[in-house]
Amino acid sequence: MTEIHLVKLSVGTESVADLIAWQKRPAVQTVDGLPRHITRMWPKRAAELIRGSSIYWVIKGEILARQRIIRLDETTGEDGIRRCAIVLDPEMIRTRPATRAPFQGWRYLSAADAPPDLRPLKSDGALPEQLDRALSEIGLI
């Protein structure tokens, strides 16, 4: 069985830092304090997704980060419709920037097509995304 992931647009965020801040809001978290993303559609390949897969975030046309998928929870919206809450590991892992055309919803992403992770920083702070991109383009990270 091929390893799969999800890729999703992070609508309204300008940076990875914006996405992290958004996920820290209590309204976006599960009862146990984990970030989640609620979607209308339940993934048909759910069993595969909870075995070490990640959601890759597209920000301003580029995949820039990923988070490990912990579980899929059923939730019901205010309209009474069943939805899927993709529960995520709070650790945000930066990836090598990868251009992605706009799309709606989420898409499956094969492991072969997923951008590699950037090496973790040795300092406490994150590099600005433009510097990450430039260093990645010349093969330094």
A tleap script that builds the chain and sets N, CA, C and O, in Angstrom:
source leaprc.protein.ff14SB
mol = sequence {
  NMET THR GLU ILE HIE LEU VAL LYS LEU SER
  VAL GLY THR GLU SER VAL ALA ASP LEU ILE
  ALA TRP GLN LYS ARG PRO ALA VAL GLN THR
  VAL ASP GLY LEU PRO ARG HIE ILE THR ARG
  MET TRP PRO LYS ARG ALA ALA GLU LEU ILE
  ARG GLY SER SER ILE TYR TRP VAL ILE LYS
  GLY GLU ILE LEU ALA ARG GLN ARG ILE ILE
  ARG LEU ASP GLU THR THR GLY GLU ASP GLY
  ILE ARG ARG CYS ALA ILE VAL LEU ASP PRO
  GLU MET ILE ARG THR ARG PRO ALA THR ARG
  ALA PRO PHE GLN GLY TRP ARG TYR LEU SER
  ALA ALA ASP ALA PRO PRO ASP LEU ARG PRO
  LEU LYS SER ASP GLY ALA LEU PRO GLU GLN
  LEU ASP ARG ALA LEU SER GLU ILE GLY LEU
  CILE
}
set mol.1.N position { 0.840 -1.184 0.000 }
set mol.1.CA position { 0.000 0.000 0.000 }
set mol.1.C position { 0.890 1.255 0.000 }
set mol.1.O position { 1.829 1.347 0.791 }
set mol.2.N position { 0.602 2.196 -0.864 }
set mol.2.CA position { 1.381 3.420 -0.991 }
set mol.2.C position { 1.045 4.391 0.126 }
set mol.2.O position { -0.118 4.567 0.489 }
set mol.3.N position { 2.090 5.024 0.670 }
set mol.3.CA position { 1.870 6.038 1.705 }
set mol.3.C position { 1.245 7.269 1.057 }
set mol.3.O position { 1.695 7.739 0.012 }
set mol.4.N position { 0.191 7.781 1.706 }
set mol.4.CA position { -0.478 8.974 1.189 }
set mol.4.C position { -0.550 10.045 2.266 }
set mol.4.O position { -0.446 9.772 3.461 }
set mol.5.N position { -0.730 11.257 1.802 }
set mol.5.CA position { -0.898 12.419 2.671 }
set mol.5.C position { -2.055 13.240 2.109 }
set mol.5.O position { -2.634 12.892 1.080 }
set mol.6.N position { -2.382 14.325 2.790 }
set mol.6.CA position { -3.343 15.299 2.283 }
set mol.6.C position { -2.613 16.599 2.001 }
set mol.6.O position { -1.612 16.909 2.648 }
set mol.7.N position { -3.108 17.349 1.047 }
set mol.7.CA position { -2.625 18.704 0.801 }
set mol.7.C position { -3.848 19.608 0.862 }
set mol.7.O position { -4.900 19.283 0.312 }
set mol.8.N position { -3.701 20.757 1.542 }
set mol.8.CA position { -4.842 21.646 1.813 }
set mol.8.C position { -4.391 23.090 1.744 }
set mol.8.O position { -3.316 23.436 2.235 }
set mol.9.N position { -5.210 23.934 1.134 }
set mol.9.CA position { -4.941 25.372 1.142 }
set mol.9.C position { -5.202 25.925 2.535 }
set mol.9.O position { -6.202 25.581 3.165 }
set mol.10.N position { -4.317 26.770 3.010 }
set mol.10.CA position { -4.527 27.468 4.277 }
set mol.10.C position { -5.061 28.857 3.923 }
set mol.10.O position { -4.309 29.827 3.828 }
set mol.11.N position { -6.360 28.921 3.734 }
set mol.11.CA position { -7.017 30.142 3.255 }
set mol.11.C position { -6.944 31.237 4.318 }
set mol.11.O position { -7.258 31.010 5.486 }
set mol.12.N position { -6.529 32.417 3.894 }
set mol.12.CA position { -6.505 33.571 4.787 }
set mol.12.C position { -5.232 33.736 5.586 }
set mol.12.O position { -5.084 34.727 6.302 }
set mol.13.N position { -4.307 32.794 5.486 }
set mol.13.CA position { -3.045 32.963 6.203 }
set mol.13.C position { -1.983 33.483 5.243 }
set mol.13.O position { -1.962 33.137 4.062 }
set mol.14.N position { -1.114 34.313 5.775 }
set mol.14.CA position { -0.048 34.909 4.978 }
set mol.14.C position { 1.291 34.202 5.176 }
set mol.14.O position { 2.211 34.375 4.377 }
set mol.15.N position { 1.402 33.397 6.254 }
set mol.15.CA position { 2.674 32.771 6.587 }
set mol.15.C position { 2.427 31.552 7.474 }
set mol.15.O position { 1.316 31.326 7.954 }
set mol.16.N position { 3.480 30.779 7.677 }
set mol.16.CA position { 3.393 29.643 8.587 }
set mol.16.C position { 3.087 30.146 9.999 }
set mol.16.O position { 2.330 29.512 10.734 }
set mol.17.N position { 3.671 31.278 10.375 }
set mol.17.CA position { 3.411 31.857 11.698 }
set mol.17.C position { 1.926 32.182 11.870 }
set mol.17.O position { 1.378 31.980 12.954 }
set mol.18.N position { 1.264 32.682 10.822 }
set mol.18.CA position { -0.185 32.950 10.875 }
set mol.18.C position { -0.973 31.667 11.115 }
set mol.18.O position { -1.922 31.650 11.898 }
set mol.19.N position { -0.571 30.588 10.433 }
set mol.19.CA position { -1.250 29.301 10.583 }
set mol.19.C position { -1.095 28.783 12.013 }
set mol.19.O position { -2.059 28.296 12.605 }
set mol.20.N position { 0.096 28.886 12.559 }
set mol.20.CA position { 0.342 28.453 13.935 }
set mol.20.C position { -0.519 29.252 14.899 }
set mol.20.O position { -1.141 28.680 15.795 }
set mol.21.N position { -0.561 30.569 14.726 }
set mol.21.CA position { -1.375 31.429 15.603 }
set mol.21.C position { -2.850 31.076 15.489 }
set mol.21.O position { -3.549 31.019 16.501 }
set mol.22.N position { -3.336 30.840 14.277 }
set mol.22.CA position { -4.743 30.480 14.066 }
set mol.22.C position { -5.070 29.185 14.789 }
set mol.22.O position { -6.133 29.072 15.400 }
set mol.23.N position { -4.171 28.202 14.730 }
set mol.23.CA position { -4.426 26.902 15.351 }
set mol.23.C position { -4.373 26.946 16.875 }
set mol.23.O position { -4.827 26.009 17.532 }
set mol.24.N position { -3.835 27.997 17.436 }
set mol.24.CA position { -3.793 28.128 18.898 }
set mol.24.C position { -5.104 28.676 19.468 }
set mol.24.O position { -5.284 28.696 20.685 }
set mol.25.N position { -5.999 29.112 18.621 }
set mol.25.CA position { -7.297 29.604 19.078 }
set mol.25.C position { -8.125 28.446 19.623 }
set mol.25.O position { -8.197 27.400 18.979 }
set mol.26.N position { -8.754 28.597 20.791 }
set mol.26.CA position { -9.555 27.512 21.373 }
set mol.26.C position { -10.656 26.990 20.441 }
set mol.26.O position { -10.973 25.801 20.477 }
set mol.27.N position { -11.232 27.843 19.624 }
set mol.27.CA position { -12.311 27.411 18.726 }
set mol.27.C position { -11.823 26.426 17.663 }
set mol.27.O position { -12.630 25.716 17.062 }
set mol.28.N position { -10.536 26.378 17.431 }
set mol.28.CA position { -9.956 25.523 16.402 }
set mol.28.C position { -9.397 24.237 17.001 }
set mol.28.O position { -8.926 23.365 16.270 }
set mol.29.N position { -9.446 24.117 18.311 }
set mol.29.CA position { -8.843 22.976 18.985 }
set mol.29.C position { -9.884 21.957 19.452 }
set mol.29.O position { -11.065 22.265 19.613 }
set mol.30.N position { -9.404 20.745 19.658 }
set mol.30.CA position { -10.237 19.682 20.213 }
set mol.30.C position { -10.348 19.888 21.725 }
set mol.30.O position { -9.679 20.755 22.287 }
set mol.31.N position { -11.175 19.106 22.366 }
set mol.31.CA position { -11.323 19.172 23.825 }
set mol.31.C position { -9.986 18.903 24.509 }
set mol.31.O position { -9.702 19.474 25.562 }
set mol.32.N position { -9.159 18.031 23.914 }
set mol.32.CA position { -7.859 17.733 24.503 }
set mol.32.C position { -6.759 18.698 24.062 }
set mol.32.O position { -5.579 18.430 24.288 }
set mol.33.N position { -7.134 19.827 23.430 }
set mol.33.CA position { -6.193 20.904 23.122 }
set mol.33.C position { -5.372 20.745 21.864 }
set mol.33.O position { -4.390 21.464 21.676 }
set mol.34.N position { -5.748 19.822 20.999 }
set mol.34.CA position { -5.006 19.622 19.750 }
set mol.34.C position { -5.643 20.432 18.624 }
set mol.34.O position { -6.862 20.602 18.597 }
set mol.35.N position { -4.833 20.930 17.699 }
set mol.35.CA position { -5.414 21.653 16.556 }
set mol.35.C position { -6.173 20.692 15.655 }
set mol.35.O position { -5.825 19.517 15.544 }
set mol.36.N position { -7.215 21.209 15.012 }
set mol.36.CA position { -7.996 20.386 14.093 }
set mol.36.C position { -8.430 21.233 12.915 }
set mol.36.O position { -8.518 22.458 12.993 }
set mol.37.N position { -8.695 20.549 11.837 }
set mol.37.CA position { -9.251 21.196 10.654 }
set mol.37.C position { -10.520 20.446 10.299 }
set mol.37.O position { -10.496 19.235 10.080 }
set mol.38.N position { -11.628 21.168 10.242 }
set mol.38.CA position { -12.918 20.537 9.952 }
set mol.38.C position { -13.224 20.675 8.468 }
set mol.38.O position { -13.111 21.753 7.885 }
set mol.39.N position { -13.613 19.559 7.880 }
set mol.39.CA position { -13.923 19.519 6.459 }
set mol.39.C position { -15.264 18.805 6.252 }
set mol.39.O position { -15.654 17.957 7.055 }
set mol.40.N position { -15.956 19.153 5.181 }
set mol.40.CA position { -17.267 18.552 4.924 }
set mol.40.C position { -17.167 17.092 4.525 }
set mol.40.O position { -18.041 16.293 4.860 }
set mol.41.N position { -16.121 16.745 3.821 }
set mol.41.CA position { -16.001 15.401 3.263 }
set mol.41.C position { -15.153 14.513 4.175 }
set mol.41.O position { -14.146 14.955 4.727 }
set mol.42.N position { -15.571 13.268 4.324 }
set mol.42.CA position { -14.808 12.283 5.078 }
set mol.42.C position { -13.877 11.573 4.083 }
set mol.42.O position { -14.353 11.060 3.071 }
set mol.43.N position { -12.557 11.531 4.348 }
set mol.43.CA position { -11.639 10.883 3.399 }
set mol.43.C position { -11.974 9.402 3.198 }
set mol.43.O position { -12.167 8.668 4.167 }
set mol.44.N position { -12.041 8.975 1.951 }
set mol.44.CA position { -12.316 7.570 1.649 }
set mol.44.C position { -11.141 6.686 2.055 }
set mol.44.O position { -11.312 5.490 2.289 }
set mol.45.N position { -9.967 7.267 2.138 }
set mol.45.CA position { -8.767 6.514 2.495 }
set mol.45.C position { -8.366 6.814 3.951 }
set mol.45.O position { -7.183 6.910 4.275 }
set mol.46.N position { -9.368 6.956 4.806 }
set mol.46.CA position { -9.152 7.335 6.211 }
set mol.46.C position { -8.206 6.387 6.938 }
set mol.46.O position { -7.334 6.839 7.680 }
set mol.47.N position { -8.362 5.096 6.740 }
set mol.47.CA position { -7.513 4.124 7.447 }
set mol.47.C position { -6.037 4.338 7.118 }
set mol.47.O position { -5.178 4.157 7.981 }
set mol.48.N position { -5.741 4.718 5.885 }
set mol.48.CA position { -4.356 4.969 5.488 }
set mol.48.C position { -3.827 6.264 6.099 }
set mol.48.O position { -2.649 6.363 6.442 }
set mol.49.N position { -4.706 7.251 6.232 }
set mol.49.CA position { -4.275 8.566 6.719 }
set mol.49.C position { -3.858 8.561 8.183 }
set mol.49.O position { -3.030 9.375 8.590 }
set mol.50.N position { -4.409 7.674 8.964 }
set mol.50.CA position { -4.084 7.696 10.393 }
set mol.50.C position { -2.887 6.793 10.727 }
set mol.50.O position { -2.630 6.494 11.893 }
set mol.51.N position { -2.181 6.377 9.714 }
set mol.51.CA position { -0.984 5.551 9.919 }
set mol.51.C position { 0.280 6.331 9.575 }
set mol.51.O position { 1.106 5.859 8.794 }
set mol.52.N position { 0.435 7.513 10.148 }
set mol.52.CA position { 1.664 8.276 9.948 }
set mol.52.C position { 1.627 9.293 8.828 }
set mol.52.O position { 2.674 9.809 8.438 }
set mol.53.N position { 0.460 9.595 8.303 }
set mol.53.CA position { 0.346 10.584 7.234 }
set mol.53.C position { 0.373 11.994 7.800 }
set mol.53.O position { 0.256 12.206 9.007 }
set mol.54.N position { 0.531 12.957 6.890 }
set mol.54.CA position { 0.555 14.375 7.266 }
set mol.54.C position { -0.405 15.155 6.386 }
set mol.54.O position { -0.825 14.691 5.326 }
set mol.55.N position { -0.742 16.351 6.850 }
set mol.55.CA position { -1.445 17.313 6.013 }
set mol.55.C position { -0.404 18.365 5.641 }
set mol.55.O position { 0.249 18.944 6.510 }
set mol.56.N position { -0.258 18.604 4.342 }
set mol.56.CA position { 0.689 19.586 3.823 }
set mol.56.C position { -0.085 20.871 3.538 }
set mol.56.O position { -1.091 20.859 2.830 }
set mol.57.N position { 0.394 21.968 4.096 }
set mol.57.CA position { -0.305 23.253 4.011 }
set mol.57.C position { 0.228 24.113 2.872 }
set mol.57.O position { 1.429 24.364 2.774 }
set mol.58.N position { -0.689 24.562 2.011 }
set mol.58.CA position { -0.363 25.491 0.927 }
set mol.58.C position { -0.687 26.901 1.421 }
set mol.58.O position { -1.824 27.202 1.783 }
set mol.59.N position { 0.324 27.748 1.427 }
set mol.59.CA position { 0.174 29.135 1.864 }
set mol.59.C position { 0.667 30.030 0.730 }
set mol.59.O position { 1.830 29.965 0.332 }
set mol.60.N position { -0.223 30.856 0.222 }
set mol.60.CA position { 0.101 31.780 -0.863 }
set mol.60.C position { 0.744 31.059 -2.055 }
set mol.60.O position { 1.742 31.516 -2.613 }
set mol.61.N position { 0.147 29.925 -2.428 }
set mol.61.CA position { 0.562 29.217 -3.629 }
set mol.61.C position { 1.726 28.254 -3.486 }
set mol.61.O position { 2.199 27.705 -4.482 }
set mol.62.N position { 2.202 28.038 -2.250 }
set mol.62.CA position { 3.311 27.114 -2.050 }
set mol.62.C position { 3.069 26.227 -0.833 }
set mol.62.O position { 2.577 26.690 0.196 }
set mol.63.N position { 3.419 24.951 -0.961 }
set mol.63.CA position { 3.453 24.105 0.222 }
set mol.63.C position { 4.641 24.576 1.039 }
set mol.63.O position { 5.767 24.608 0.542 }
set mol.64.N position { 4.393 24.947 2.307 }
set mol.64.CA position { 5.461 25.472 3.160 }
set mol.64.C position { 5.631 24.697 4.454 }
set mol.64.O position { 6.658 24.833 5.119 }
set mol.65.N position { 4.646 23.885 4.829 }
set mol.65.CA position { 4.724 23.185 6.117 }
set mol.65.C position { 3.807 21.983 6.099 }
set mol.65.O position { 2.941 21.840 5.236 }
set mol.66.N position { 4.027 21.121 7.083 }
set mol.66.CA position { 3.157 19.960 7.248 }
set mol.66.C position { 2.956 19.687 8.732 }
set mol.66.O position { 3.732 20.128 9.580 }
set mol.67.N position { 1.879 18.938 9.020 }
set mol.67.CA position { 1.594 18.476 10.374 }
set mol.67.C position { 1.153 17.028 10.291 }
set mol.67.O position { 0.436 16.645 9.366 }
set mol.68.N position { 1.575 16.230 11.241 }
set mol.68.CA position { 1.190 14.824 11.280 }
set mol.68.C position { -0.293 14.713 11.647 }
set mol.68.O position { -0.768 15.410 12.543 }
set mol.69.N position { -1.008 13.851 10.962 }
set mol.69.CA position { -2.416 13.587 11.262 }
set mol.69.C position { -2.468 12.571 12.394 }
set mol.69.O position { -1.907 11.481 12.280 }
set mol.70.N position { -3.138 12.926 13.484 }
set mol.70.CA position { -3.238 12.042 14.638 }
set mol.70.C position { -4.462 11.131 14.527 }
set mol.70.O position { -4.373 9.921 14.734 }
set mol.71.N position { -5.595 11.730 14.200 }
set mol.71.CA position { -6.825 10.935 14.101 }
set mol.71.C position { -7.863 11.736 13.326 }
set mol.71.O position { -7.673 12.917 13.034 }
set mol.72.N position { -8.960 11.066 13.001 }
set mol.72.CA position { -10.102 11.702 12.359 }
set mol.72.C position { -11.281 11.552 13.302 }
set mol.72.O position { -11.657 10.435 13.656 }
set mol.73.N position { -11.868 12.672 13.713 }
set mol.73.CA position { -13.011 12.671 14.619 }
set mol.73.C position { -14.264 13.063 13.854 }
set mol.73.O position { -14.224 13.931 12.982 }
set mol.74.N position { -15.360 12.429 14.181 }
set mol.74.CA position { -16.640 12.847 13.623 }
set mol.74.C position { -17.143 14.025 14.446 }
set mol.74.O position { -17.090 14.003 15.675 }
set mol.75.N position { -17.624 15.039 13.767 }
set mol.75.CA position { -18.198 16.197 14.432 }
set mol.75.C position { -19.441 16.616 13.653 }
set mol.75.O position { -19.563 16.325 12.464 }
set mol.76.N position { -20.344 17.287 14.318 }
set mol.76.CA position { -21.570 17.747 13.677 }
set mol.76.C position { -21.601 19.265 13.709 }
set mol.76.O position { -21.403 19.877 14.758 }
set mol.77.N position { -21.851 19.870 12.553 }
set mol.77.CA position { -21.911 21.318 12.461 }
set mol.77.C position { -23.209 21.858 13.044 }
set mol.77.O position { -24.124 21.100 13.365 }
set mol.78.N position { -23.273 23.166 13.175 }
set mol.78.CA position { -24.485 23.815 13.689 }
set mol.78.C position { -25.694 23.517 12.810 }
set mol.78.O position { -26.836 23.615 13.258 }
set mol.79.N position { -25.435 23.152 11.556 }
set mol.79.CA position { -26.511 22.829 10.622 }
set mol.79.C position { -26.959 21.366 10.726 }
set mol.79.O position { -27.838 20.927 9.984 }
set mol.80.N position { -26.339 20.603 11.667 }
set mol.80.CA position { -26.709 19.205 11.860 }
set mol.80.C position { -26.046 18.231 10.900 }
set mol.80.O position { -26.337 17.036 10.931 }
set mol.81.N position { -25.155 18.732 10.044 }
set mol.81.CA position { -24.491 17.878 9.061 }
set mol.81.C position { -23.201 17.307 9.645 }
set mol.81.O position { -22.406 18.019 10.259 }
set mol.82.N position { -23.016 16.011 9.438 }
set mol.82.CA position { -21.812 15.312 9.899 }
set mol.82.C position { -20.599 15.790 9.097 }
set mol.82.O position { -20.656 15.933 7.875 }
set mol.83.N position { -19.501 16.034 9.817 }
set mol.83.CA position { -18.262 16.478 9.193 }
set mol.83.C position { -17.080 15.709 9.763 }
set mol.83.O position { -17.217 14.985 10.750 }
set mol.84.N position { -15.931 15.868 9.143 }
set mol.84.CA position { -14.706 15.228 9.587 }
set mol.84.C position { -13.776 16.271 10.191 }
set mol.84.O position { -13.468 17.279 9.555 }
set mol.85.N position { -13.334 16.030 11.413 }
set mol.85.CA position { -12.323 16.880 12.052 }
set mol.85.C position { -10.993 16.154 11.938 }
set mol.85.O position { -10.796 15.097 12.536 }
set mol.86.N position { -10.088 16.732 11.168 }
set mol.86.CA position { -8.747 16.161 11.026 }
set mol.86.C position { -7.931 16.706 12.198 }
set mol.86.O position { -7.594 17.889 12.243 }
set mol.87.N position { -7.623 15.819 13.142 }
set mol.87.CA position { -6.906 16.218 14.354 }
set mol.87.C position { -5.411 16.095 14.085 }
set mol.87.O position { -4.927 15.076 13.592 }
set mol.88.N position { -4.693 17.168 14.426 }
set mol.88.CA position { -3.294 17.300 14.036 }
set mol.88.C position { -2.344 17.378 15.224 }
set mol.88.O position { -2.710 17.829 16.309 }
set mol.89.N position { -1.129 16.931 14.992 }
set mol.89.CA position { -0.047 17.133 15.944 }
set mol.89.C position { 0.240 18.642 15.960 }
set mol.89.O position { 0.305 19.251 14.892 }
set mol.90.N position { 0.413 19.256 17.122 }
set mol.90.CA position { 0.668 20.698 17.142 }
set mol.90.C position { 2.012 21.103 16.530 }
set mol.90.O position { 2.206 22.271 16.193 }
set mol.91.N position { 2.949 20.144 16.382 }
set mol.91.CA position { 4.246 20.492 15.806 }
set mol.91.C position { 4.103 20.794 14.322 }
set mol.91.O position { 3.621 19.964 13.551 }
set mol.92.N position { 4.527 21.994 13.931 }
set mol.92.CA position { 4.505 22.418 12.539 }
set mol.92.C position { 5.902 22.185 11.969 }
set mol.92.O position { 6.885 22.723 12.479 }
set mol.93.N position { 5.985 21.385 10.916 }
set mol.93.CA position { 7.267 21.046 10.312 }
set mol.93.C position { 7.366 21.777 8.978 }
set mol.93.O position { 6.558 21.553 8.076 }
set mol.94.N position { 8.352 22.641 8.862 }
set mol.94.CA position { 8.544 23.363 7.602 }
set mol.94.C position { 9.067 22.417 6.530 }
set mol.94.O position { 9.867 21.519 6.797 }
set mol.95.N position { 8.594 22.644 5.314 }
set mol.95.CA position { 9.022 21.832 4.177 }
set mol.95.C position { 9.716 22.715 3.156 }
set mol.95.O position { 9.618 23.941 3.200 }
set mol.96.N position { 10.410 22.076 2.247 }
set mol.96.CA position { 10.977 22.822 1.130 }
set mol.96.C position { 9.797 23.399 0.351 }
set mol.96.O position { 8.854 22.667 0.049 }
set mol.97.N position { 9.824 24.686 0.019 }
set mol.97.CA position { 8.700 25.280 -0.717 }
set mol.97.C position { 8.439 24.549 -2.040 }
set mol.97.O position { 9.363 24.229 -2.787 }
set mol.98.N position { 7.154 24.297 -2.304 }
set mol.98.CA position { 6.750 23.621 -3.538 }
set mol.98.C position { 5.510 24.319 -4.070 }
set mol.98.O position { 4.489 24.377 -3.384 }
set mol.99.N position { 5.586 24.845 -5.274 }
set mol.99.CA position { 4.478 25.576 -5.895 }
set mol.99.C position { 3.287 24.645 -6.099 }
set mol.99.O position { 3.431 23.486 -6.487 }
set mol.100.N position { 2.105 25.196 -5.824 }
set mol.100.CA position { 0.861 24.421 -5.967 }
set mol.100.C position { -0.207 25.325 -6.564 }
set mol.100.O position { -0.434 26.432 -6.075 }
set mol.101.N position { -0.858 24.858 -7.612 }
set mol.101.CA position { -1.950 25.617 -8.226 }
set mol.101.C position { -3.152 25.630 -7.281 }
set mol.101.O position { -3.320 24.705 -6.486 }
set mol.102.N position { -3.992 26.671 -7.358 }
set mol.102.CA position { -5.175 26.727 -6.494 }
set mol.102.C position { -6.127 25.555 -6.742 }
set mol.102.O position { -6.233 25.058 -7.863 }
set mol.103.N position { -6.804 25.129 -5.705 }
set mol.103.CA position { -7.804 24.064 -5.775 }
set mol.103.C position { -8.746 24.243 -4.599 }
set mol.103.O position { -8.448 24.993 -3.670 }
set mol.104.N position { -9.874 23.563 -4.635 }
set mol.104.CA position { -10.832 23.628 -3.535 }
set mol.104.C position { -10.764 22.349 -2.723 }
set mol.104.O position { -10.439 21.286 -3.252 }
set mol.105.N position { -11.068 22.451 -1.447 }
set mol.105.CA position { -11.082 21.283 -0.581 }
set mol.105.C position { -9.676 20.813 -0.266 }
set mol.105.O position { -8.772 21.620 -0.049 }
set mol.106.N position { -9.500 19.500 -0.243 }
set mol.106.CA position { -8.187 18.907 -0.038 }
set mol.106.C position { -7.962 17.877 -1.128 }
set mol.106.O position { -8.899 17.452 -1.804 }
set mol.107.N position { -6.728 17.490 -1.287 }
set mol.107.CA position { -6.359 16.481 -2.283 }
set mol.107.C position { -5.431 15.476 -1.611 }
set mol.107.O position { -4.744 15.799 -0.642 }
set mol.108.N position { -5.420 14.266 -2.133 }
set mol.108.CA position { -4.436 13.289 -1.695 }
set mol.108.C position { -3.091 13.654 -2.315 }
set mol.108.O position { -3.027 14.215 -3.409 }
set mol.109.N position { -2.025 13.327 -1.601 }
set mol.109.CA position { -0.669 13.617 -2.046 }
set mol.109.C position { 0.167 12.369 -1.792 }
set mol.109.O position { 0.258 11.902 -0.657 }
set mol.110.N position { 0.772 11.834 -2.832 }
set mol.110.CA position { 1.610 10.636 -2.642 }
set mol.110.C position { 2.901 11.032 -1.936 }
set mol.110.O position { 3.346 12.176 -2.028 }
set mol.111.N position { 3.487 10.089 -1.241 }
set mol.111.CA position { 4.748 10.347 -0.548 }
set mol.111.C position { 5.826 10.774 -1.549 }
set mol.111.O position { 6.676 11.606 -1.231 }
set mol.112.N position { 5.790 10.208 -2.751 }
set mol.112.CA position { 6.784 10.549 -3.773 }
set mol.112.C position { 6.671 12.008 -4.217 }
set mol.112.O position { 7.668 12.610 -4.615 }
set mol.113.N position { 5.473 12.577 -4.152 }
set mol.113.CA position { 5.258 13.956 -4.583 }
set mol.113.C position { 5.345 14.972 -3.448 }
set mol.113.O position { 5.275 16.176 -3.695 }
set mol.114.N position { 5.494 14.513 -2.222 }
set mol.114.CA position { 5.547 15.412 -1.061 }
set mol.114.C position { 6.924 16.077 -0.982 }
set mol.114.O position { 7.946 15.409 -1.139 }
set mol.115.N position { 6.952 17.386 -0.740 }
set mol.115.CA position { 8.252 18.049 -0.612 }
set mol.115.C position { 8.977 17.600 0.651 }
set mol.115.O position { 8.336 17.286 1.654 }
set mol.116.N position { 10.302 17.566 0.612 }
set mol.116.CA position { 11.048 17.133 1.797 }
set mol.116.C position { 10.981 18.175 2.918 }
set mol.116.O position { 10.762 19.364 2.684 }
set mol.117.N position { 11.175 17.684 4.128 }
set mol.117.CA position { 11.234 18.587 5.278 }
set mol.117.C position { 12.523 19.399 5.215 }
set mol.117.O position { 13.547 18.952 4.698 }
set mol.118.N position { 12.433 20.604 5.760 }
set mol.118.CA position { 13.641 21.385 5.977 }
set mol.118.C position { 14.269 20.899 7.274 }
set mol.118.O position { 13.566 20.421 8.164 }
set mol.119.N position { 15.564 21.015 7.386 }
set mol.119.CA position { 16.217 20.619 8.630 }
set mol.119.C position { 15.734 21.516 9.759 }
set mol.119.O position { 15.547 22.717 9.566 }
set mol.120.N position { 15.529 20.928 10.955 }
set mol.120.CA position { 15.113 21.760 12.087 }
set mol.120.C position { 16.176 22.814 12.391 }
set mol.120.O position { 17.373 22.579 12.229 }
set mol.121.N position { 15.715 23.962 12.828 }
set mol.121.CA position { 16.635 25.040 13.189 }
set mol.121.C position { 17.291 24.750 14.526 }
set mol.121.O position { 16.681 24.145 15.408 }
set mol.122.N position { 18.521 25.179 14.673 }
set mol.122.CA position { 19.224 24.977 15.927 }
set mol.122.C position { 18.937 26.095 16.913 }
set mol.122.O position { 19.205 25.956 18.107 }
set mol.123.N position { 18.401 27.187 16.432 }
set mol.123.CA position { 18.070 28.308 17.313 }
set mol.123.C position { 16.611 28.220 17.726 }
set mol.123.O position { 15.877 27.350 17.257 }
set mol.124.N position { 16.195 29.116 18.598 }
set mol.124.CA position { 14.805 29.140 19.046 }
set mol.124.C position { 13.870 29.769 18.024 }
set mol.124.O position { 12.670 29.495 18.041 }
set mol.125.N position { 14.383 30.592 17.149 }
set mol.125.CA position { 13.529 31.314 16.211 }
set mol.125.C position { 13.507 30.666 14.846 }
set mol.125.O position { 14.406 29.905 14.487 }
set mol.126.N position { 12.489 30.972 14.104 }
set mol.126.CA position { 12.355 30.459 12.743 }
set mol.126.C position { 12.936 31.478 11.774 }
set mol.126.O position { 12.886 32.686 12.007 }
set mol.127.N position { 13.482 30.966 10.693 }
set mol.127.CA position { 13.964 31.857 9.644 }
set mol.127.C position { 12.771 32.443 8.898 }
set mol.127.O position { 11.739 31.786 8.764 }
set mol.128.N position { 12.904 33.656 8.420 }
set mol.128.CA position { 11.830 34.204 7.588 }
set mol.128.C position { 11.611 33.301 6.370 }
set mol.128.O position { 12.557 32.708 5.852 }
set mol.129.N position { 10.376 33.203 5.927 }
set mol.129.CA position { 10.048 32.288 4.837 }
set mol.129.C position { 10.815 32.603 3.558 }
set mol.129.O position { 11.179 31.689 2.819 }
set mol.130.N position { 11.070 33.896 3.283 }
set mol.130.CA position { 11.823 34.243 2.072 }
set mol.130.C position { 13.253 33.713 2.160 }
set mol.130.O position { 13.807 33.268 1.156 }
set mol.131.N position { 13.853 33.754 3.346 }
set mol.131.CA position { 15.195 33.216 3.525 }
set mol.131.C position { 15.180 31.696 3.421 }
set mol.131.O position { 16.070 31.107 2.808 }
set mol.132.N position { 14.166 31.054 4.020 }
set mol.132.CA position { 13.997 29.603 3.872 }
set mol.132.C position { 13.975 29.231 2.392 }
set mol.132.O position { 14.659 28.305 1.958 }
set mol.133.N position { 13.172 29.975 1.627 }
set mol.133.CA position { 12.989 29.688 0.208 }
set mol.133.C position { 14.313 29.855 -0.540 }
set mol.133.O position { 14.689 29.005 -1.347 }
set mol.134.N position { 15.017 30.961 -0.265 }
set mol.134.CA position { 16.281 31.223 -0.962 }
set mol.134.C position { 17.332 30.167 -0.629 }
set mol.134.O position { 18.037 29.699 -1.522 }
set mol.135.N position { 17.443 29.793 0.621 }
set mol.135.CA position { 18.411 28.765 1.016 }
set mol.135.C position { 18.053 27.413 0.414 }
set mol.135.O position { 18.939 26.648 0.033 }
set mol.136.N position { 16.763 27.115 0.328 }
set mol.136.CA position { 16.300 25.864 -0.266 }
set mol.136.C position { 16.620 25.836 -1.759 }
set mol.136.O position { 17.041 24.805 -2.284 }
set mol.137.N position { 16.421 26.962 -2.444 }
set mol.137.CA position { 16.647 27.015 -3.884 }
set mol.137.C position { 18.104 26.790 -4.255 }
set mol.137.O position { 18.401 26.273 -5.332 }
set mol.138.N position { 19.020 27.180 -3.363 }
set mol.138.CA position { 20.439 26.964 -3.668 }
set mol.138.C position { 20.967 25.691 -3.028 }
set mol.138.O position { 22.165 25.414 -3.087 }
set mol.139.N position { 20.070 24.907 -2.411 }
set mol.139.CA position { 20.420 23.593 -1.901 }
set mol.139.C position { 21.095 23.565 -0.554 }
set mol.139.O position { 21.707 22.557 -0.198 }
set mol.140.N position { 21.006 24.636 0.206 }
set mol.140.CA position { 21.649 24.669 1.523 }
set mol.140.C position { 20.797 24.066 2.627 }
set mol.140.O position { 21.322 23.645 3.658 }
set mol.141.N position { 19.512 24.023 2.425 }
set mol.141.CA position { 18.640 23.374 3.416 }
set mol.141.C position { 17.617 22.517 2.708 }
set mol.141.O position { 16.786 21.884 3.359 }
savepdb mol mol.pdb
quit
